[in-house]
Amino acid sequence: MLFIHLGGNQMIRLSDVIAIVDAVGAVKSSSSIPFPAHSDEEVKSFIITTTQIYTSPISSNTLLKRSQSGLKV
């Protein structure tokens, strides 16, 4: 099973990921999409899975690279 580390203590199964979205572009481009409220940490990307939306302080480009290499557990 492959996992992707989203920052902090968050790891999710790579097979559950539908999209990785840049937070700055997503929030600026659409006011009609209900993205999660920002926490105290800086949010650089949203990770959309089959069950929920995660926020991450890691850039979407870095997460994409991580998803291509994957972490086997």
ABEGO torsion letter per residue (X at the ends): XBBBBAEEABBBBAAABABBBBAAAAAAABAABBBBBBBABBBABBBBBAABBBBBABBAAAAAAAAAAEBBX
